[in-house]
């Protein structure tokens, strides 16, 4: 092949590669766990809020979890709660009988909960949840009409793929 033909062919291949659509991966969830209102506040403020597929990242059902319960791996770094022996043991990865016994013993030695004002914590959690839901609705409403159509088509496409996956 001549040098000029090779250059033109490589330029056409480059343009074709740039035009092909890269796969869009959704990072939404079905559930987000939190330990208390402070933990929920930290999660909502620090975690990524954008989904490449939907625009606004759906966090799913916001669910309270006890302080010894671990959160999603990516959320643990945002959690402001003090370390708990059992949660640390579960997250450690090296699960030995000795480690299990040490974590249980450390849990027994913990002082009882200070029983924070649960009503105040619940009010704060409700306010955080309402703010999150209002922001999500506003962002969906403010999307341009062509963007809404594109997102709706992608959602239908994803739902169709999920339905076929579960049927087969």
C-alpha positions in Angstrom: 0.0 0.0 0.0 1.1 3.5 -0.7 1.9 5.9 2.2 -1.0 8.2 1.3 -3.6 5.4 1.3 -2.3 4.2 4.7 -2.7 7.6 6.2 -6.2 8.0 4.8 -7.2 4.6 6.0 -5.9 5.2 9.5 -7.7 8.6 9.6 -11.0 6.9 8.6 -10.4 4.2 11.3 -9.7 6.9 13.9 -12.9 8.8 13.0 -14.9 5.5 13.2 -13.4 4.7 16.6 -14.3 8.2 17.9 -17.9 7.8 16.6 -18.6 4.5 18.3 -20.5 4.9 21.5 -18.8 3.8 24.6 -20.9 1.6 26.9 -22.6 3.5 29.6 -22.5 1.8 33.0 -25.2 2.7 35.6 -23.9 3.2 39.2 -27.4 3.6 40.8 -28.3 1.3 43.7 -31.4 -0.4 45.1 -30.5 0.4 48.7 -28.2 2.7 50.7 -27.5 1.9 54.4 -26.6 4.5 57.1 -26.0 4.4 60.8 -27.5 7.7 62.0 -28.4 11.1 60.7 -24.8 12.3 60.7 -23.7 9.3 58.7 -26.6 9.9 56.2 -25.6 13.6 55.9 -22.0 12.7 55.2 -22.9 10.1 52.6 -25.3 12.4 50.7 -22.7 15.2 50.7 -19.6 13.3 49.8 -20.6 10.4 47.5 -20.8 10.9 43.7 -24.2 12.2 42.7 -24.1 11.6 38.9 -25.0 8.4 37.1 -23.7 8.2 33.5 -26.9 6.6 32.4 -29.6 8.5 34.3 -28.0 11.8 35.1 -28.9 11.8 38.8 -27.7 8.9 40.8 -30.5 6.9 42.3 -29.6 5.8 45.8 -32.6 3.5 46.2 -34.2 2.9 49.6 -32.4 4.8 52.4 -32.2 2.2 55.2 -31.0 2.6 58.8 -28.5 0.0 59.9 -27.1 -0.7 63.4 -23.6 0.8 64.2 -22.0 -2.7 64.0 -23.4 -3.3 60.5 -21.1 -2.5 57.6 -22.1 -0.2 54.8 -21.3 -0.6 51.1 -17.5 -0.8 50.5 -17.5 2.6 48.7 -19.4 4.2 51.6 -17.2 3.1 54.5 -14.7 5.9 53.8 -17.5 8.6 54.1 -18.9 7.2 57.4 -18.1 9.6 60.3 -19.1 7.0 62.9 -16.4 5.8 65.4 -15.0 2.4 64.6 -16.9 -0.6 66.0 -15.0 -3.9 66.8 -17.4 -6.1 64.9 -17.6 -3.9 61.9 -13.8 -3.7 61.8 -13.5 -7.4 62.0 -15.9 -8.0 59.1 -14.2 -5.4 57.0 -10.7 -6.6 57.8 -11.0 -9.7 55.5 -8.8 -12.0 57.7 -11.5 -14.0 59.4 -9.9 -16.3 62.0 -11.5 -17.8 65.1 -9.1 -15.8 67.2 -10.2 -12.6 65.5 -13.8 -13.5 65.9 -13.5 -14.1 69.6 -11.5 -10.9 70.1 -14.1 -8.9 68.2 -16.9 -10.4 70.3 -15.1 -9.8 73.5 -14.4 -6.2 72.5 -18.1 -5.8 71.7 -19.0 -7.0 75.2 -16.7 -4.5 76.8 -18.2 -1.6 75.0 -20.1 0.9 77.2 -23.8 0.8 76.6 -25.2 3.2 74.0 -25.6 6.8 75.1 -29.2 6.6 73.7 -29.0 9.8 71.7 -32.3 11.6 71.2 -33.8 9.3 68.7 -36.6 11.6 67.8 -34.2 14.4 66.9 -32.1 11.9 64.9 -35.3 10.8 63.1 -36.3 14.4 62.3 -32.8 15.1 60.9 -32.9 11.9 58.9 -36.3 12.8 57.5 -35.1 16.3 56.5 -32.1 14.8 54.7 -34.3 12.3 52.9 -36.8 15.0 51.8 -34.0 17.3 50.6 -32.5 14.4 48.6 -35.8 13.5 47.0 -36.7 17.1 46.2 -33.3 17.6 44.5 -33.8 14.4 42.5 -37.2 15.5 41.3 -35.9 19.0 40.4 -33.0 17.6 38.4 -35.4 15.3 36.5 -37.8 18.1 35.8 -35.1 20.5 34.6 -33.6 18.1 32.1 -34.0 19.2 28.5 -36.8 17.5 26.5 -34.4 15.7 24.2 -32.4 14.6 27.2 -35.5 13.3 28.9 -36.4 11.3 25.8 -32.9 9.9 25.5 -32.9 8.9 29.2 -36.3 7.3 28.9 -35.2 5.2 25.9 -32.1 4.1 27.7 -34.2 3.2 30.8 -36.5 1.1 28.7 -33.6 -0.6 27.0 -32.0 -1.4 30.3 -35.3 -2.7 31.7 -35.8 -4.9 28.7 -32.3 -6.3 29.1 -33.0 -7.0 32.8 -36.3 -8.6 32.0 -34.7 -10.9 29.4 -31.9 -11.8 31.8 -34.3 -12.8 34.6 -36.6 -14.8 32.3 -33.8 -16.9 30.8 
